[in-house]
């Protein structure tokens, strides 16, 4: 909004809160939430099973809101992506819950951790721009449609192990 840059492209969740502040492009990725636990844990596989447990997540995310809404979860909010995984590895929390793309990336670096349960609660990522940049928004939506139509987005998602049935 200050004009320092034109586009926010960083896993920005399309939410009503964001739409109140900025314009959002058409969705470019369907994300889901994923629970991550230590390899020896077999019981924390869904949102209900997290009640009474310490669960790490990122600040101001859909995951944080879902955990808080569930009630009975000791929600530990982190400013960055590395810290919750570090605390989970060290036994300071019982699980981490966040967007699947983040989990996919960090699990390649954390051999003692695993996905626990099926991904859930789908949502959408979009590009954020200033509300007054209507021409830019049209151009971005056109470019996203072209990338979708020619298979470029699928190719990128497959390269990074992010393609799944939600993208169809």
VOPAFI-51400 format. One record per residue (C-alpha): chain; x, y, z. Coordinates in steps of 0.5 Angstrom, whole numbers, plus 500, padded with zeros to 3 digits. Layout:
N
<atom c="A" east="X" north="Y" up="Z"/>
...
END
This chain:
168
<atom c="A" east="500" north="500" up="500"/>
<atom c="A" east="506" north="505" up="501"/>
<atom c="A" east="508" north="503" up="494"/>
<atom c="A" east="515" north="500" up="496"/>
<atom c="A" east="513" north="494" up="491"/>
<atom c="A" east="507" north="492" up="486"/>
<atom c="A" east="506" north="485" up="488"/>
<atom c="A" east="505" north="481" up="494"/>
<atom c="A" east="507" north="473" up="492"/>
<atom c="A" east="509" north="469" up="498"/>
<atom c="A" east="503" north="464" up="500"/>
<atom c="A" east="498" north="470" up="501"/>
<atom c="A" east="492" north="467" up="503"/>
<atom c="A" east="485" north="469" up="500"/>
<atom c="A" east="481" north="471" up="506"/>
<atom c="A" east="476" north="477" up="507"/>
<atom c="A" east="481" north="480" up="512"/>
<atom c="A" east="486" north="481" up="506"/>
<atom c="A" east="481" north="483" up="501"/>
<atom c="A" east="479" north="489" up="506"/>
<atom c="A" east="486" north="491" up="505"/>
<atom c="A" east="488" north="490" up="498"/>
<atom c="A" east="486" north="487" up="492"/>
<atom c="A" east="487" north="479" up="491"/>
<atom c="A" east="488" north="476" up="484"/>
<atom c="A" east="485" north="470" up="482"/>
<atom c="A" east="487" north="464" up="486"/>
<atom c="A" east="494" north="460" up="483"/>
<atom c="A" east="494" north="455" up="488"/>
<atom c="A" east="489" north="451" up="493"/>
<atom c="A" east="493" north="449" up="499"/>
<atom c="A" east="491" north="445" up="505"/>
<atom c="A" east="493" north="445" up="512"/>
<atom c="A" east="497" north="439" up="515"/>
<atom c="A" east="499" north="437" up="522"/>
<atom c="A" east="506" north="435" up="523"/>
<atom c="A" east="509" north="431" up="529"/>
<atom c="A" east="515" north="427" up="531"/>
<atom c="A" east="516" north="420" up="527"/>
<atom c="A" east="514" north="416" up="534"/>
<atom c="A" east="507" north="420" up="534"/>
<atom c="A" east="501" north="416" up="532"/>
<atom c="A" east="495" north="419" up="535"/>
<atom c="A" east="495" north="427" up="533"/>
<atom c="A" east="492" north="426" up="526"/>
<atom c="A" east="486" north="431" up="526"/>
<atom c="A" east="484" north="437" up="529"/>
<atom c="A" east="480" north="434" up="534"/>
<atom c="A" east="486" north="430" up="536"/>
<atom c="A" east="490" north="436" up="538"/>
<atom c="A" east="486" north="438" up="544"/>
<atom c="A" east="490" north="439" up="550"/>
<atom c="A" east="496" north="439" up="546"/>
<atom c="A" east="501" north="444" up="545"/>
<atom c="A" east="501" north="446" up="537"/>
<atom c="A" east="506" north="451" up="533"/>
<atom c="A" east="503" north="455" up="528"/>
<atom c="A" east="505" north="461" up="524"/>
<atom c="A" east="502" north="468" up="526"/>
<atom c="A" east="496" north="471" up="523"/>
<atom c="A" east="495" north="465" up="518"/>
<atom c="A" east="489" north="461" up="517"/>
<atom c="A" east="492" north="455" up="521"/>
<atom c="A" east="492" north="460" up="527"/>
<atom c="A" east="485" north="461" up="526"/>
<atom c="A" east="483" north="454" up="526"/>
<atom c="A" east="487" north="452" up="532"/>
<atom c="A" east="484" north="458" up="536"/>
<atom c="A" east="477" north="456" up="534"/>
<atom c="A" east="478" north="449" up="535"/>
<atom c="A" east="478" north="451" up="543"/>
<atom c="A" east="482" north="447" up="548"/>
<atom c="A" east="489" north="447" up="544"/>
<atom c="A" east="495" north="450" up="547"/>
<atom c="A" east="497" north="455" up="541"/>
<atom c="A" east="504" north="457" up="540"/>
<atom c="A" east="505" north="462" up="535"/>
<atom c="A" east="511" north="463" up="531"/>
<atom c="A" east="514" north="469" up="527"/>
<atom c="A" east="518" north="465" up="522"/>
<atom c="A" east="517" north="458" up="519"/>
<atom c="A" east="524" north="455" up="522"/>
<atom c="A" east="522" north="456" up="530"/>
<atom c="A" east="516" north="451" up="530"/>
<atom c="A" east="520" north="445" up="527"/>
<atom c="A" east="526" north="446" up="532"/>
<atom c="A" east="521" north="446" up="538"/>
<atom c="A" east="517" north="440" up="535"/>
<atom c="A" east="524" north="437" up="534"/>
<atom c="A" east="526" north="438" up="541"/>
<atom c="A" east="520" north="436" up="544"/>
<atom c="A" east="517" north="443" up="547"/>
<atom c="A" east="511" north="442" up="543"/>
<atom c="A" east="507" north="436" up="541"/>
<atom c="A" east="505" north="438" up="533"/>
<atom c="A" east="506" north="443" up="528"/>
<atom c="A" east="500" north="445" up="524"/>
<atom c="A" east="501" north="450" up="517"/>
<atom c="A" east="500" north="450" up="510"/>
<atom c="A" east="502" north="444" up="506"/>
<atom c="A" east="507" north="447" up="502"/>
<atom c="A" east="511" north="449" up="508"/>
<atom c="A" east="510" north="442" up="511"/>
<atom c="A" east="513" north="439" up="504"/>
<atom c="A" east="519" north="444" up="504"/>
<atom c="A" east="521" north="443" up="511"/>
<atom c="A" east="520" north="435" up="512"/>
<atom c="A" east="525" north="435" up="507"/>
<atom c="A" east="530" north="438" up="512"/>
<atom c="A" east="527" north="434" up="518"/>
<atom c="A" east="528" north="427" up="518"/>
<atom c="A" east="525" north="426" up="525"/>
<atom c="A" east="518" north="429" up="523"/>
<atom c="A" east="513" north="427" up="519"/>
<atom c="A" east="506" north="429" up="516"/>
<atom c="A" east="501" north="426" up="521"/>
<atom c="A" east="494" north="425" up="518"/>
<atom c="A" east="491" north="427" up="511"/>
<atom c="A" east="491" north="435" up="509"/>
<atom c="A" east="485" north="438" up="511"/>
<atom c="A" east="481" north="445" up="510"/>
<atom c="A" east="483" north="447" up="503"/>
<atom c="A" east="484" north="455" up="501"/>
<atom c="A" east="487" north="459" up="496"/>
<atom c="A" east="493" north="463" up="495"/>
<atom c="A" east="493" north="469" up="491"/>
<atom c="A" east="497" north="475" up="489"/>
<atom c="A" east="496" north="481" up="493"/>
<atom c="A" east="496" north="488" up="490"/>
<atom c="A" east="494" north="495" up="491"/>
<atom c="A" east="486" north="496" up="490"/>
<atom c="A" east="487" north="502" up="486"/>
<atom c="A" east="492" north="498" up="481"/>
<atom c="A" east="486" north="495" up="477"/>
<atom c="A" east="490" north="495" up="470"/>
<atom c="A" east="495" north="491" up="474"/>
<atom c="A" east="490" north="486" up="477"/>
<atom c="A" east="487" north="485" up="470"/>
<atom c="A" east="494" north="483" up="467"/>
<atom c="A" east="496" north="478" up="473"/>
<atom c="A" east="489" north="475" up="472"/>
<atom c="A" east="490" north="474" up="465"/>
<atom c="A" east="497" north="471" up="466"/>
<atom c="A" east="495" north="466" up="471"/>
<atom c="A" east="490" north="464" up="466"/>
<atom c="A" east="495" north="463" up="461"/>
<atom c="A" east="500" north="459" up="466"/>
<atom c="A" east="494" north="455" up="468"/>
<atom c="A" east="492" north="453" up="461"/>
<atom c="A" east="498" north="452" up="458"/>
<atom c="A" east="500" north="447" up="464"/>
<atom c="A" east="506" north="451" up="466"/>
<atom c="A" east="503" north="452" up="473"/>
<atom c="A" east="502" north="444" up="474"/>
<atom c="A" east="509" north="443" up="471"/>
<atom c="A" east="512" north="448" up="477"/>
<atom c="A" east="508" north="445" up="482"/>
<atom c="A" east="510" north="438" up="480"/>
<atom c="A" east="517" north="440" up="480"/>
<atom c="A" east="517" north="442" up="488"/>
<atom c="A" east="512" north="436" up="490"/>
<atom c="A" east="506" north="441" up="491"/>
<atom c="A" east="501" north="438" up="485"/>
<atom c="A" east="495" north="434" up="488"/>
<atom c="A" east="488" north="432" up="487"/>
<atom c="A" east="486" north="439" up="490"/>
<atom c="A" east="490" north="443" up="484"/>
<atom c="A" east="485" north="439" up="479"/>
END
